[in-house]
Amino acid sequence: MANHKSAEKRIRQTARRTEINRNRVSRIRTFVKKVETAISSGNKAEAAEAFKAAQPEMMRGASKGVLHKNTVSRKLSRLSARIKAL
């Protein structure tokens, strides 16, 4: 348990940031899942549309520090390749 005023404040701030970051990651996962389901259904147009919506969301997560930039780039690249293969 925190003994200093500043430590108590850090706990509050961390809790707030954790909640925001958890929401961001969840939102990114939802967008990626939409792309995945469109790919598995074999609908290239729908998959491309879902990918177009997911791309800025994922990059925003990288810029906010929720996910690493290279991780996001790798995932986008792999999704893109799978869409092109349809």
Summary of the structure (lengths in Angstrom):
residues: 86
radius of gyration: 17.3
end to end distance: 54.2
largest distance: 58.3
contacts: 217
relative contact order: 0.13
helix: 86%
strand: 0%
